[in-house]
Structure formats: structure tokens, C-alpha cells
Amino acid sequence: MAKQIIDFYWDIGSTNTYFAVHLLPPIAARHDATIAWHPFNLGYVFRANDYVLAEEPRAKLSHRGRDLRRWAEKYALKFSMPSQFPIKTSIPLRGSLTMRKLDLEVPYIQALFEAYWEADKPEIATYAGLKPIVESLGVDSAEFETMSESEEIRAQLAEETNTGMERGVFGAPTFFVGDEMFWGKDRMDFIDDELARKT
């Protein structure tokens, strides 16, 4: 029987995706499933849906920080809100596609989320800020920038984003097991159940 695949649509600018990056792999491992990582431009999706985060009810926005701290405490994660939020994410997203070509996609994504959501390094929005991550993975930073700026990689990110929207993705993190879509860091139990059901 072929391995099950979990399609994971992510953006480094999403608070909730930080938690999913930590919580999903153990579930995938338990079911011997493969995670297919899909970077997509969340800002573009928000604009396409006329959604503005800052326009949510003030009470909800003020509660968000405490809720995120609860999640961090529950799972013993080093999450903290960065000093600069939001950031432009196209460069680090394209970088993940470059690293995919170099078979370094997952360690790059893990290091990216740690840098922004744990170590308060909003400079990862730039190539200069990504240089320490890239070079720690043994990749020449100049080559990384050239590849990430190529028309091929730019088109690939646009395709990932458009494909996600065609599948109904409206936020991050979003997951698919087959045709079943799950949205949010608090849907891990449902993903676990769906994988078990299909085994």
C-alpha cells in the first residue's frame, strides 16, 4: 500500500503555522505518512479574499497573544511574538523551493520558523537575513539568491499559491489528506483520525 500524503500549505508569516510545523510530523510518523510541504503566499490569498487581519474585532485581537502563549506552554515550545510582525514572506517562501531542489527543504523550513518565531529574527524576510540559515545548511548564499530569484522559482511559488486557492485554501496552516481539507493548528486530532481511517 502506498504511503499516505499530507499536503501542508504554509507561510512563515503565520503564527499558527509555527505550531503546526512542530505538531504535524509526529502524527505523520505514527501513520508512516509523508508530508508534502507547500509554501504559498498567504498575503496574496488574504487580499484575494478581502481579508485584513487588523480589522478583526478588537477583543479577538487582544486575546490572540494569550491564546498563543497557552499553546506554547502546553507543548513546551519556545514561541514568542517577533518584534516585527507582519513581514513580507516571498523571499523565504521562494527559498524553500530552492532548498527543495537541493534536498534541504525540511531542515530549511525548521530553521526558518525557529529563527522568526523563537529567536526574533525578522531579517529572514531578506537574503542577507537568510544567509546564516542557508550557509549553516552548507549552501552558498549567492547561489541560493540566484536560484530563488529565477523565473522558474518565482513561477513555482505562484503555482503553489494558485493551486492552493483552487483547492479552497483560505488561510494557514491548511492540510489535505486526499480530498479532505483541514484548517488550523487545532485540527491535528482530525488529521490523525483521517489517516487512521484510511489505513
C-alpha positions in Angstrom: 0.0 0.0 0.0 1.3 3.4 -1.0 2.2 5.9 1.8 -0.4 8.4 2.6 0.4 12.0 1.9 -0.4 15.0 4.0 -0.4 18.2 1.9 0.7 21.1 4.2 0.2 24.6 3.0 2.3 27.0 5.0 3.6 30.6 5.2 6.4 31.7 7.6 4.2 34.8 8.4 1.5 32.6 10.1 1.6 32.3 13.9 -0.5 29.2 13.9 1.7 27.5 11.2 4.6 27.7 13.7 2.8 25.2 16.0 1.7 23.0 13.1 5.3 22.6 12.0 6.0 21.1 15.4 2.8 19.1 15.9 2.2 17.5 12.5 5.5 15.5 12.0 4.8 13.1 15.0 1.3 12.4 13.6 2.8 11.7 10.1 5.4 9.4 11.6 2.8 7.5 13.6 0.9 6.7 10.4 4.1 6.3 8.3 2.7 9.2 6.1 4.7 11.7 4.1 4.3 15.4 4.5 4.3 17.4 1.2 5.3 20.9 2.1 3.6 23.6 0.0 4.8 27.2 0.5 2.1 29.7 -0.5 1.7 33.4 -0.4 -0.8 34.0 2.4 -0.8 37.7 1.9 -1.9 37.3 -1.7 -4.7 34.9 -0.6 -5.9 37.3 2.1 -6.0 40.1 -0.5 -7.9 37.9 -2.9 -10.5 37.3 -0.2 -10.6 40.9 1.0 -9.4 39.8 4.5 -7.5 42.1 6.7 -6.2 40.7 10.0 -6.0 44.0 11.7 -9.7 44.6 11.1 -10.8 41.7 13.2 -12.7 42.6 16.4 -10.5 44.3 19.0 -11.5 41.8 21.7 -10.3 38.9 19.5 -7.0 40.6 18.6 -6.3 41.3 22.2 -6.9 37.7 23.2 -4.8 36.2 20.5 -1.5 36.7 22.3 -2.6 34.9 25.4 -4.0 32.1 23.4 -0.7 31.6 21.5 1.2 31.6 24.8 -1.1 28.9 26.1 -0.3 26.7 23.1 3.4 27.3 23.6 3.1 26.4 27.3 1.1 23.3 26.6 3.6 21.9 24.1 6.8 23.3 25.7 7.7 25.3 22.7 9.9 28.4 22.6 7.4 30.5 20.7 7.4 34.3 21.1 5.9 37.1 19.1 8.7 38.7 17.0 9.4 42.4 17.3 8.4 43.0 13.6 5.1 41.5 12.5 4.0 41.0 9.9 6.8 40.7 7.4 7.0 40.2 3.6 7.4 36.5 3.1 8.0 36.0 -0.7 11.8 35.6 -0.4 11.9 33.0 2.4 9.0 31.1 0.6 10.9 31.1 -2.6 13.9 30.0 -0.7 12.1 26.8 0.5 11.6 25.9 -3.2 15.2 26.4 -3.9 16.1 24.2 -0.9 13.7 21.6 -2.2 15.8 21.3 -5.4 18.8 20.8 -3.1 17.1 18.2 -0.9 17.2 20.5 2.1 13.6 21.7 2.2 12.6 20.4 5.6 15.7 21.5 7.6 15.4 24.9 6.0 11.8 25.2 7.0 12.5 24.1 10.5 15.4 26.6 10.8 13.3 29.4 9.3 10.4 29.0 11.8 12.9 28.8 14.7 14.7 32.0 13.5 11.5 34.1 13.2 9.2 32.7 15.9 11.7 31.8 18.5 14.8 33.9 18.0 13.1 37.1 16.9 14.9 37.5 13.6 12.5 39.3 11.2 15.5 39.9 8.9 14.7 36.4 7.4 12.5 38.4 5.1 15.7 39.3 3.2 18.5 37.4 1.6 21.0 38.9 4.0 18.9 37.7 6.9 18.6 34.2 5.4 22.4 33.9 4.8 23.2 32.3 8.3 20.5 29.7 7.8 21.5 28.9 4.2 25.2 28.7 5.0 24.5 26.5 8.1 23.0 24.0 5.7 26.1 24.0 3.5 24.6 26.1 0.7 26.4 29.0 -0.9 24.3 32.1 -0.2 25.0 33.8 -3.5 23.9 30.7 -5.4 20.8 30.4 -3.2 19.8 34.0 -4.0 20.3 33.5 -7.7 18.2 30.4 -7.7 15.5 31.9 -5.6 15.3 35.0 -7.9 15.0 32.8 -11.0 11.8 32.9 -13.1 11.4 29.1 -12.5 11.2 29.5 -8.7 9.0 32.6 -8.9 6.6 30.8 -11.2 6.7 27.7 -8.9 5.6 29.8 -5.9 2.8 31.4 -7.9 1.7 27.9 -9.0 1.7 26.6 -5.4 -0.3 29.6 -4.3 -2.8 29.4 -7.1 -3.2 25.6 -6.8 -3.9 26.0 -3.1 -6.6 28.6 -3.8 -8.2 26.3 -6.4 -8.3 23.6 -3.7 -10.1 26.0 -1.3 -7.1 27.2 0.8 -8.0 30.4 2.5 -5.6 30.5 5.5 -2.6 28.9 7.1 -1.9 26.3 8.1 -4.1 24.2 5.8 -3.8 20.4 5.3 -5.2 17.9 2.9 -5.4 14.1 3.4 -6.7 13.1 0.0 -9.6 15.4 -0.7 -10.3 16.2 2.9 -9.2 19.7 3.9 -8.3 20.7 7.5 -7.5 24.2 8.6 -5.7 25.4 11.7 -3.3 24.2 14.3 -6.1 22.8 16.3 -7.2 20.2 13.7 -4.4 17.7 14.4 -6.8 15.2 16.0 -9.0 15.3 12.9 -5.9 14.7 10.7 -4.9 11.8 13.0 -8.4 10.3 12.7 -8.5 10.7 8.9 -5.1 9.0 8.5 -6.2 6.1 10.8 -9.5 5.8 8.8 -7.6 5.4 5.5 -5.1 2.9 6.8 
